[in-house]
Every structure is written in structure tokens, then in C-alpha cells.
Amino acid sequence: MRRFIPIALTMILLSACSAADAQPTDRFGGSGPFTLVIGRDTTAYLQPLLDRWNQAHPEERATLLELPEAADEQRAQMVANLQAKSDRYDVLGLDVVWTAEFADAGWILPLERGTFPLGRFLPPVVDTAVYRGKLWAVPYTSNAGLLYYRKDLLAKHKFSPPKTWKELREQARALHAKHRIGGYAGQFLAYEGLTVNFTEAVQSAGGQILSPDGTKVTMDVAKATSGLNFLVNGFREGWIPVESLTYKEEESRLAFQEGRLAFARNWPHAYGPATASSVADRFAVTRLPGPNGPGTGALGGYNLAVSAFSKRQKSAVEFIRYFTSLENQRRVLTEGSFPPVWAELYDDPELIRRFPYLPVLKQSILSARPRPASANYEQVSLVIASAVSNALTPPFEEAGDDVVASMKSQLDEIIRGR
């Protein structure tokens, strides 16, 4: 059956996409069919959003090109395309940590701030799209890590949701022993997800890895070692299952929603599928714990950028304005379970009734820190993931402070360009 969009809605879409015609978009050339390239859509919500655009813009149809789920693999394919100066990709869905690299390489175009309602977005999210004072992309989804937990098991043992590492350790150990399930897991495969998990542990301990501008290694060995040892001890003591060394986002999501974990660190997109799983109505979320209270997450999400080699740049900019509009942001949440970037959606009573985690998520995003805006971020991430993976793998022969000291030395070489 063919799907038709109501005339009134068509007019709304057309109006929304032309409301800022006075903004300076003339410097972008080329209109026509274009391609949106982004990571794999695991919740099947993207194509309906593109269908709405396509029905209102038959001469500027958007085609969805999905890349692999893992951020590392997405980046590799995008970089290969952009280094070849191919015009196959038009709108790029970039992990927030790629802004500096892609801008520095000349692969994406700077955008006019006034074209987009950035003042209504969550401030930390906008920062991820800015590099050296220029806007290089538009925030599309945000992200901050959350702690998923089995509220039924906590209630049974009269536990309160853990706020500290000590509480998480004690509860995870107890539930692991009494219910024969994994105590806690995150994303511990040696890829970008492990870098994020380690970064969150370091930040929660009061440290950082690089300076905010990415030009200097500022890692405090003691604080970084504290964060690393929290994870290492979990594996050594058995309340973090060894199989989680193979977990990316999807593997950890499935382990939790299939009832194989008491606690799991994951992004908000895992919430929707869990409500239709074997743990539905038996789980909840809270902020990530830290040494002495709630921890500090790593800011994630996707930004939309225009390829410098696109021949349809004007259509790409118009599409980004449409795709980041308030109504589409609502759909990003309601249909995709991804955190929107518009601040007002987190305070919407109707949405909070449907997504009770929104207040917690808003706090998590506002307290999260962006990963360093480094043009060498990929190398930085590879060094961190490799070092941390070795530390987490039995037989745990190298001391945590030695691992951190060696990691710091390697990072210093990368940043200094040696």
C-alpha cells in the first residue's frame, strides 16, 4: 500500500524548511537528490523520517546509507570516501568526537550559526559541533551513559540504586552470588566504547585525559589509576563477567534485557528495547556512580555535517534544518529512543510520562564532559582502548599505575606529533 502524507502536514514541512530563507545559505551550491550516511539504525526509525522529507521534496529525495554499528568502522568508511574526494556522501552523521578531525582535514564545511536554533539546544551538545570558534555541524542526537539496574532485585534485597563505586561493587557482588547472573558490564571490547568507559571512570575520579582543546595530555596518574582499578578489580573479583570483554553496545544491551546482568552501563537508546524484553517493568536507570557520589559521563551523540565534496550542498543544509527541527527531534525520542538535543523536550510532562528517565538523562548530559576536540582523536582512542583492554584481561599481571604511566607517555607522543 502506498503511503500518503496529509496535505496539512506537507504544508507544515514545507513551511518548516523555508522558515529561515533569509539566512545566508546561498554560498552552498547544488540541489537535488542526496545521500545521508550514518551508523546502522538499530531501531528502524530513520527511514520513516526520510520518507516525510521525500514526500515533501520529490526533487531532493534523501537516500539513507547505513554504515556498520561500531563507530570505528563508520569512521573508517567515511574517511576512505572523503580522502578520495568522492561526492557519494552529502550529509554525514558524525560521532561528536570527529568534529575536530573532519574540520581540520577540510572534509566538512563550516555552517552559519544563525541558520539553526542553537539557543534552544542543550549547551554542552552545541559545544561538540564547534571547533576553533566555528560551527562545523549541527547536533542531531545527544548521549550520556546511564546505569541500568534490575529494580526488582534491588527491592528484594532492600538495596537503593548505587551512587558510588563501593555501593555498585557490593550490590553487584551480592546479586552475582545469589542469583548466578553477571553483576555489572559495560562496553569492554577494545574499541571506542572501551575508551568511553575508561574516560568516564577517569572523569568520575576527578581526572581528565587531555586538555579541553586537545593540545596537551593532562592525565593525573593517580586519578586515572583509580578509575582503571575500579574496572580491573571487577574482573578480578568476578562481578564483571569475563565475557563482557567482547561486549559492544548491542551485546551489553542484550545481556541486560535477557536477564543476564544486574547492572549495565549503556546509552539511552537501550531503554526502549528493554521495555519490550524479559525485564520489562523490572528495570530502571540512574546516573553512573563515582568514587564518592554520582559520576561524570562522556558526552556522546551524533552531529550532522555537510561533505566538502558534495555537489548538493544547498539541499544538504536544508535537510539538516528539517532533520534537527523540534518535531523531528520529538520523533527521534519517541520512535528511535535516542536523546534529542532540544532542551525543552526534557521538561515536557507528556514525554516524561512516557520516558520517565528523561530527568535523569538531562542531568547526565548537563554534567557530562565532551571528549577532547583533538584532530588526532582516532589515534588517542586506539592507544587508550588497547592499553585498557590489556589491563582488563586475565591474568592481570601489570599494575594499574604502570599501565596508566605507559598510556600517558604514548598519548604525549601523539599529541606532540613525534
C-alpha positions as CSV (number, residue, x, y, z in Angstrom):
1,M,0.0,0.0,0.0
2,R,1.3,3.4,-0.9
3,R,1.7,5.9,2.0
4,F,0.5,9.5,1.6
5,I,1.2,12.4,3.9
6,P,-1.7,14.7,4.7
7,I,-1.8,18.0,2.8
8,A,-1.7,20.0,6.0
9,L,1.4,18.1,7.2
10,T,3.0,18.6,3.9
11,M,2.5,22.3,4.2
12,I,3.9,22.3,7.7
13,L,7.0,20.5,6.5
14,L,7.5,22.9,3.6
15,S,7.0,25.8,5.9
16,A,9.4,24.5,8.5
17,C,12.1,24.0,5.8
18,S,11.7,27.5,4.4
19,A,11.2,29.5,7.6
20,A,14.7,30.8,7.6
21,D,15.0,31.6,3.9
22,A,16.6,34.9,4.9
23,Q,19.6,33.1,6.4
24,P,22.8,33.1,4.4
25,T,22.7,29.7,2.6
26,D,23.4,31.0,-0.9
27,R,27.1,30.1,-0.5
28,F,26.2,26.5,-0.6
29,G,25.7,25.3,-4.2
30,G,23.8,22.4,-5.8
31,S,20.4,21.0,-5.2
32,G,18.9,17.6,-6.0
33,P,18.8,14.0,-4.6
34,F,21.4,13.4,-1.9
35,T,22.6,10.8,0.5
36,L,22.6,10.7,4.3
37,V,25.3,8.4,5.6
38,I,25.2,7.4,9.2
39,G,25.7,4.4,11.5
40,R,23.4,1.4,11.4
41,D,19.8,2.2,12.5
42,T,19.2,-0.5,15.2
43,T,15.6,0.7,16.0
44,A,14.4,1.2,12.4
45,Y,13.2,4.8,13.0
46,L,15.2,6.7,10.4
47,Q,13.6,5.7,7.1
48,P,10.1,7.0,8.2
49,L,11.7,10.4,8.9
50,L,13.3,10.4,5.5
51,D,10.0,9.4,3.9
52,R,8.4,12.5,5.3
53,W,11.1,14.7,3.8
54,N,10.9,12.8,0.4
55,Q,7.2,13.2,0.1
56,A,7.5,17.0,0.6
57,H,10.7,17.2,-1.6
58,P,10.3,14.9,-4.6
59,E,13.1,16.7,-6.4
60,E,15.5,16.4,-3.5
61,R,15.0,12.9,-2.3
62,A,17.2,11.7,0.5
63,T,18.7,8.2,0.4
64,L,19.8,6.5,3.6
65,L,23.2,4.8,3.5
66,E,23.8,2.9,6.7
67,L,27.3,2.1,7.9
68,P,28.3,-0.5,10.5
69,E,27.2,-0.2,14.1
70,A,30.7,0.3,15.6
71,A,31.9,4.0,15.5
72,D,35.4,2.9,14.5
73,E,34.1,1.2,11.4
74,Q,31.9,4.1,10.5
75,R,34.8,6.5,10.7
76,A,37.0,4.2,8.5
77,Q,34.5,4.1,5.7
78,M,33.8,7.8,5.8
79,V,37.5,8.7,5.9
80,A,38.1,6.5,2.9
81,N,35.3,8.2,0.9
82,L,36.4,11.7,1.9
83,Q,40.1,11.2,1.3
84,A,39.1,10.2,-2.2
85,K,37.2,13.4,-2.5
86,S,34.1,11.4,-3.5
87,D,30.8,13.1,-3.9
88,R,28.8,10.0,-3.0
89,Y,28.2,11.2,0.6
90,D,26.3,14.5,1.1
91,V,25.1,14.7,4.8
92,L,27.4,13.0,7.2
93,G,26.2,11.6,10.6
94,L,29.4,12.2,12.7
95,D,30.2,10.9,16.1
96,V,30.6,14.0,18.2
97,V,34.3,13.3,18.7
98,W,35.1,13.6,15.0
99,T,34.3,17.3,14.6
100,A,37.8,18.5,15.0
101,E,39.4,15.8,12.8
102,F,37.0,16.3,9.9
103,A,37.1,20.1,10.1
104,D,40.9,20.1,10.3
105,A,41.2,17.9,7.3
106,G,38.9,20.1,5.2
107,W,36.3,17.3,4.8
108,I,33.3,19.2,6.0
109,L,32.0,22.8,5.5
110,P,31.6,25.5,8.2
111,L,27.9,26.4,8.8
112,E,26.2,29.6,9.6
113,R,25.1,29.7,13.3
114,G,22.0,31.8,12.6
115,T,20.6,29.2,10.2
116,F,19.9,26.9,13.2
117,P,18.1,27.4,16.5
118,L,21.1,26.5,18.6
119,G,20.0,28.7,21.5
120,R,17.2,26.1,22.2
121,F,19.6,23.2,22.3
122,L,21.3,21.8,25.4
123,P,24.5,23.9,25.7
124,P,27.1,21.1,26.1
125,V,25.7,19.4,23.0
126,V,26.3,22.6,20.9
127,D,29.9,22.6,22.1
128,T,30.6,19.3,20.4
129,A,29.9,20.8,17.0
130,V,32.2,23.8,17.4
131,Y,35.9,23.8,16.6
132,R,38.2,26.8,16.7
133,G,35.2,29.1,17.0
134,K,33.3,27.9,14.0
135,L,30.2,25.7,13.7
136,W,31.0,22.7,11.6
137,A,27.9,20.5,12.2
138,V,24.5,20.6,13.8
139,P,23.7,18.5,16.8
140,Y,21.2,15.8,15.9
141,T,21.2,13.4,18.9
142,S,22.9,13.6,22.2
143,N,24.0,10.9,24.6
144,A,25.3,10.3,28.0
145,G,25.9,7.0,29.7
146,L,23.3,5.7,32.2
147,L,23.4,2.9,34.7
148,Y,20.6,0.3,34.0
149,Y,19.7,-1.8,37.0
150,R,17.2,-4.5,38.0
151,K,14.9,-2.7,40.3
152,D,13.1,-5.9,41.3
153,L,16.4,-7.5,42.5
154,L,17.4,-4.3,44.4
155,A,14.0,-4.2,46.1
156,K,14.2,-7.9,47.0
157,H,17.4,-7.2,48.9
158,K,16.5,-3.8,50.1
159,F,19.2,-2.1,48.1
160,S,18.9,1.5,47.0
161,P,20.2,2.4,43.5
162,P,24.0,2.7,43.8
163,K,25.5,6.2,43.8
164,T,29.2,5.2,44.5
165,W,31.6,2.6,43.1
166,K,31.6,0.9,46.5
167,E,27.9,0.5,46.6
168,L,27.9,-0.8,43.0
169,R,30.6,-3.3,43.8
170,E,28.9,-4.5,46.9
171,Q,25.5,-4.9,45.3
172,A,26.9,-6.4,42.1
173,R,28.9,-9.0,44.1
174,A,25.9,-9.9,46.2
175,L,23.5,-10.3,43.2
176,H,26.1,-12.2,41.2
177,A,26.5,-14.7,44.1
178,K,22.8,-15.0,45.0
179,H,21.2,-15.1,41.5
180,R,24.0,-16.5,39.4
181,I,24.0,-13.6,37.0
182,G,26.6,-11.1,35.9
183,G,27.0,-8.3,38.4
184,Y,27.9,-5.4,36.0
185,A,29.1,-4.8,32.5
186,G,29.8,-2.0,30.1
187,Q,31.4,-1.9,26.6
188,F,34.7,-3.6,27.2
189,L,35.8,-4.8,23.8
190,A,38.9,-3.0,22.6
191,Y,37.2,-0.2,20.5
192,E,35.9,3.3,21.0
193,G,33.3,2.0,23.5
194,L,36.1,0.9,25.9
195,T,37.7,4.3,25.5
196,V,34.4,5.9,26.6
197,N,34.0,3.6,29.6
198,F,37.6,4.3,30.8
199,T,37.1,8.0,30.2
200,E,34.0,8.0,32.3
201,A,35.8,6.2,35.1
202,V,38.7,8.7,35.0
203,Q,36.4,11.7,34.9
204,S,34.3,10.3,37.8
205,A,37.5,10.1,39.8
206,G,38.1,13.8,39.2
207,G,40.6,13.5,36.4
208,Q,40.8,14.1,32.7
209,I,42.9,12.7,29.8
210,L,43.6,15.7,27.6
211,S,43.1,19.4,27.9
212,P,39.7,20.6,26.6
213,D,41.4,21.9,23.4
214,G,43.1,18.5,22.9
215,T,46.6,20.1,22.7
216,K,48.1,18.7,26.0
217,V,48.0,15.4,27.9
218,T,46.7,16.4,31.4
219,M,46.2,12.9,32.8
220,D,46.7,12.6,36.5
221,V,48.2,9.2,37.0
222,A,46.7,8.6,40.5
223,K,43.2,9.6,39.4
224,A,43.4,7.6,36.2
225,T,44.7,4.6,38.0
226,S,41.8,4.8,40.5
227,G,39.3,4.7,37.6
228,L,41.2,1.8,35.9
229,N,41.4,-0.2,39.1
230,F,37.7,0.1,39.6
231,L,37.2,-1.9,36.4
232,V,40.2,-4.2,36.8
233,N,39.0,-5.3,40.3
234,G,35.6,-6.0,38.9
235,F,37.0,-8.6,36.5
236,R,39.5,-9.9,39.1
237,E,36.7,-10.4,41.7
238,G,34.3,-11.9,39.2
239,W,31.4,-9.4,39.5
240,I,32.2,-8.2,36.0
241,P,31.9,-11.3,33.8
242,V,34.9,-12.1,31.6
243,E,32.6,-12.5,28.5
244,S,31.9,-8.7,28.7
245,L,35.4,-8.3,27.2
246,T,33.6,-9.0,23.9
247,Y,30.8,-6.5,24.5
248,K,29.9,-3.5,22.4
249,E,26.7,-1.6,22.8
250,E,24.4,-4.3,21.4
251,E,26.0,-7.2,23.2
252,S,25.7,-5.4,26.6
253,R,22.1,-4.3,25.8
254,L,21.1,-7.9,25.0
255,A,22.8,-9.3,28.1
256,F,20.9,-6.9,30.3
257,Q,17.5,-7.3,28.7
258,E,17.8,-11.1,28.6
259,G,18.3,-11.0,32.4
260,R,22.0,-12.0,32.4
261,L,23.1,-8.8,34.2
262,A,22.1,-7.0,37.4
263,F,23.7,-3.7,36.3
264,A,24.8,-2.4,32.9
265,R,26.3,0.8,31.6
266,N,24.8,1.8,28.3
267,W,23.4,4.7,26.3
268,P,19.8,5.8,26.5
269,H,18.8,4.0,23.2
270,A,18.9,0.7,25.1
271,Y,15.9,1.8,27.2
272,G,13.2,1.4,24.5
273,P,14.1,-2.2,23.6
274,A,14.3,-3.2,27.3
275,T,10.7,-2.1,27.8
276,A,9.7,-4.9,25.4
277,S,12.0,-7.5,26.8
278,S,12.0,-10.1,29.5
279,V,13.0,-7.4,32.1
280,A,10.2,-5.0,31.1
281,D,8.8,-3.3,34.2
282,R,11.6,-4.8,36.3
283,F,14.4,-2.3,35.5
284,A,15.2,1.4,35.9
285,V,18.1,3.8,35.2
286,T,20.1,6.2,37.3
287,R,23.3,8.2,36.8
288,L,26.6,6.5,36.6
289,P,28.3,6.2,40.0
290,G,31.6,7.6,41.0
291,P,34.0,7.2,44.0
292,N,32.1,9.5,46.3
293,G,28.7,10.1,44.5
294,P,27.3,10.4,41.0
295,G,30.0,10.1,38.4
296,T,30.7,12.1,35.2
297,G,29.8,10.6,31.9
298,A,31.3,11.1,28.5
299,L,29.1,13.2,26.1
300,G,28.1,11.2,23.1
301,G,25.7,11.5,20.2
302,Y,25.7,12.4,16.5
303,N,26.1,15.7,14.6
304,L,25.1,16.3,11.0
305,A,27.7,17.9,8.7
306,V,27.9,18.7,5.0
307,S,30.6,17.0,3.0
308,A,33.0,19.5,1.4
309,F,32.8,17.3,-1.8
310,S,29.1,17.2,-2.1
311,K,27.5,18.5,-5.3
312,R,24.2,19.1,-3.5
313,Q,25.3,21.2,-0.6
314,K,22.2,23.5,-0.6
315,S,19.8,20.6,-0.3
316,A,22.0,19.1,2.4
317,V,21.8,22.2,4.5
318,E,18.0,22.4,4.1
319,F,17.7,18.8,5.0
320,I,19.8,19.3,8.2
321,R,17.5,22.1,9.2
322,Y,14.5,19.9,8.7
323,F,16.0,16.9,10.4
324,T,17.0,18.8,13.5
325,S,13.7,20.6,13.8
326,L,11.7,20.4,17.1
327,E,9.1,18.0,15.7
328,N,11.7,15.6,14.2
329,Q,13.6,15.8,17.5
330,R,10.5,14.6,19.2
331,R,10.3,11.7,16.8
332,V,14.0,10.9,17.4
333,L,13.0,10.3,21.0
334,T,9.6,8.7,20.6
335,E,10.4,6.5,17.6
336,G,14.1,5.9,18.0
337,S,14.7,6.1,21.8
338,F,17.6,8.5,21.1
339,P,18.2,11.6,23.3
340,P,17.1,14.8,21.5
341,V,19.1,18.0,21.5
342,W,16.3,20.4,22.2
343,A,16.3,21.3,25.9
344,E,12.6,21.8,26.2
345,L,11.8,18.2,25.3
346,Y,13.4,17.0,28.5
347,D,10.8,19.1,30.5
348,D,7.7,18.0,28.5
349,P,5.3,16.3,31.0
350,E,3.8,14.1,28.4
351,L,7.2,12.8,27.3
352,I,8.3,12.3,30.9
353,R,5.3,10.1,31.5
354,R,6.3,8.0,28.5
355,F,10.0,8.2,29.1
356,P,10.5,8.5,32.9
357,Y,14.2,8.5,32.6
358,L,14.3,11.9,30.9
359,P,15.0,14.0,34.1
360,V,17.9,11.6,34.9
361,L,19.2,11.8,31.4
362,K,19.1,15.6,31.3
363,Q,21.2,15.7,34.5
364,S,23.6,13.2,33.0
365,I,24.0,15.2,29.8
366,L,24.4,18.5,31.5
367,S,27.1,17.1,33.9
368,A,28.9,15.1,31.1
369,R,32.0,16.2,29.5
370,P,32.8,16.3,25.8
371,R,35.7,14.1,24.7
372,P,38.8,16.1,23.7
373,A,38.5,18.1,20.5
374,S,41.6,16.6,19.0
375,A,42.4,16.2,15.3
376,N,44.3,13.1,16.4
377,Y,41.4,11.6,18.4
378,E,41.4,8.3,16.5
379,Q,45.0,7.6,17.5
380,V,44.3,8.7,21.0
381,S,41.3,6.3,21.3
382,L,43.3,3.4,19.9
383,V,46.0,3.8,22.4
384,I,43.6,4.0,25.3
385,A,41.4,1.1,24.2
386,S,44.5,-1.1,23.6
387,A,46.1,-0.3,27.0
388,V,42.9,-0.7,29.0
389,S,41.9,-3.9,27.2
390,N,45.3,-5.5,28.2
391,A,44.8,-4.4,31.8
392,L,41.3,-5.9,32.0
393,T,42.3,-9.3,30.5
394,P,43.4,-12.0,32.9
395,P,45.9,-12.7,34.4
396,F,46.2,-9.0,35.4
397,E,50.0,-9.0,35.5
398,E,50.7,-5.3,35.0
399,A,50.0,-2.8,37.8
400,G,47.4,-0.2,37.1
401,D,49.7,2.7,37.7
402,D,52.2,1.2,35.2
403,V,49.5,0.9,32.6
404,V,48.4,4.5,33.1
405,A,52.0,5.8,33.0
406,S,52.8,4.0,29.8
407,M,49.5,5.2,28.3
408,K,50.2,8.7,29.2
409,S,53.7,8.5,27.6
410,Q,52.2,7.2,24.3
411,L,49.5,9.9,24.3
412,D,52.1,12.5,24.8
413,E,53.9,11.3,21.7
414,I,50.7,11.5,19.7
415,I,49.8,15.0,20.8
416,R,53.3,16.3,20.3
417,G,53.4,14.8,16.9
418,R,56.5,12.8,17.5
